[in-house]
Amino acid sequence: MVDDDRELEELRKKRAAQLQNDQIEQQQLQKQQEEQLRQIEHQRQMVLKSILTDEARERLGRIKLAKPEYATSLENQLIQLASTRRISEKITDEQLKSLLQQMTQSKRESKITFKRR
């Protein structure tokens, strides 16, 4: 009986240690993932900084506050254009406005409405 209690206690301690180790590993993995996300975001911002004028970046920042989904979509398009080398000079505020108008028009045109009778 005493041996069973000791064995049970040892198993509990081993299991607790294993759970603690697993939790530490998960925390380390989460920190690594967060660091990777920060690095990716930093790279995105550096690319955007290199292809946008100051005014265009300010506008993009304001758009991000008002409509984050539009801003993210626009950023992705701009980064894609930059990665395929289709941008030869910095994008101005007016060009950014034009891109945004094109995005919003294409989204409006794709709406489908159903009318019930």
Wavefront OBJ file of the C-alpha trace (Angstrom):
o trace
v 0.000 0.000 0.000
v 2.790 2.420 0.915
v 4.682 1.453 -2.269
v 1.577 2.134 -4.343
v 1.263 5.588 -2.783
v 4.917 6.332 -3.509
v 4.627 5.155 -7.103
v 1.462 7.164 -7.570
v 3.121 10.248 -6.104
v 6.169 9.774 -8.389
v 3.900 9.409 -11.420
v 2.065 12.575 -10.451
v 5.332 14.482 -10.079
v 6.597 13.211 -13.453
v 3.336 14.142 -15.121
v 3.359 17.613 -13.537
v 6.956 18.139 -14.691
v 6.064 16.970 -18.177
v 3.071 19.312 -18.333
v 5.231 22.194 -17.149
v 7.852 21.411 -19.816
v 5.148 21.229 -22.477
v 3.789 24.584 -21.360
v 7.261 26.153 -21.494
v 7.791 24.761 -25.010
v 4.435 26.171 -26.126
v 5.310 29.583 -24.725
v 8.668 29.530 -26.532
v 6.976 28.514 -29.774
v 4.419 31.299 -29.358
v 7.207 33.834 -28.774
v 8.997 32.633 -31.915
v 5.812 32.964 -33.955
v 5.174 36.457 -32.590
v 8.750 37.447 -33.461
v 8.317 36.094 -36.997
v 5.091 38.085 -37.396
v 6.861 41.220 -36.170
v 9.680 40.669 -38.653
v 7.234 40.137 -41.519
v 5.317 43.294 -40.577
v 8.591 45.222 -40.343
v 9.580 44.027 -43.827
v 6.150 45.009 -45.176
v 6.500 48.483 -43.695
v 9.998 48.870 -45.151
v 8.757 47.915 -48.630
v 5.824 50.321 -48.329
v 8.148 53.067 -47.115
v 10.344 52.572 -50.149
v 7.491 52.700 -52.697
v 5.195 55.370 -51.199
v 5.678 59.084 -50.760
v 5.211 60.522 -47.283
v 1.743 61.830 -48.137
v 0.669 58.473 -49.544
v 1.910 56.690 -46.417
v -0.042 59.111 -44.236
v -3.184 58.462 -46.261
v -2.645 54.712 -46.017
v -2.299 55.084 -42.252
v -5.596 56.963 -42.049
v -7.267 54.342 -44.230
v -5.916 51.658 -41.919
v -7.616 53.345 -38.971
v -10.954 53.686 -40.749
v -11.068 50.503 -42.828
v -8.316 48.031 -41.928
v -9.481 45.451 -44.490
v -9.119 47.948 -47.361
v -5.730 49.052 -46.102
v -4.456 45.483 -45.869
v -5.748 44.675 -49.328
v -4.186 47.832 -50.742
v -0.880 47.122 -48.993
v -0.859 43.597 -50.419
v -1.450 44.941 -53.924
v 1.300 47.512 -53.562
v 3.776 44.957 -52.223
v 2.902 42.600 -55.054
v 3.460 45.363 -57.607
v 6.800 46.163 -56.000
v 7.891 42.525 -55.920
v 7.121 42.095 -59.624
v 8.995 45.354 -60.328
v 5.984 47.044 -61.928
v 6.587 50.188 -59.890
v 9.293 52.403 -61.336
v 8.939 55.386 -59.001
v 7.324 56.196 -55.674
v 3.548 56.169 -55.625
v 2.067 59.572 -54.878
v -1.012 60.410 -52.867
v -3.035 60.935 -56.049
v -2.007 57.551 -57.438
v -2.924 55.927 -54.147
v -6.352 57.585 -54.267
v -6.815 56.222 -57.767
v -5.886 52.692 -56.688
v -8.279 52.918 -53.782
v -11.093 54.119 -56.045
v -10.471 51.198 -58.386
v -10.611 48.789 -55.451
v -13.840 50.183 -54.072
v -15.508 50.293 -57.503
v -14.623 46.695 -58.259
v -16.009 45.615 -54.887
v -19.241 47.536 -55.467
v -19.708 46.019 -58.899
v -19.409 42.485 -57.607
v -22.406 42.726 -55.273
v -25.283 40.395 -55.979
v -28.709 41.209 -54.627
v -31.725 38.971 -54.497
v -35.233 40.332 -54.545
v -37.952 38.178 -53.111
v -41.461 38.336 -54.441
l 1 2 3 4 5 6 7 8 9 10 11 12 13 14 15 16 17 18 19 20 21 22 23 24 25 26 27 28 29 30 31 32 33 34 35 36 37 38 39 40 41 42 43 44 45 46 47 48 49 50 51 52 53 54 55 56 57 58 59 60 61 62 63 64 65 66 67 68 69 70 71 72 73 74 75 76 77 78 79 80 81 82 83 84 85 86 87 88 89 90 91 92 93 94 95 96 97 98 99 100 101 102 103 104 105 106 107 108 109 110 111 112 113 114 115 116 117
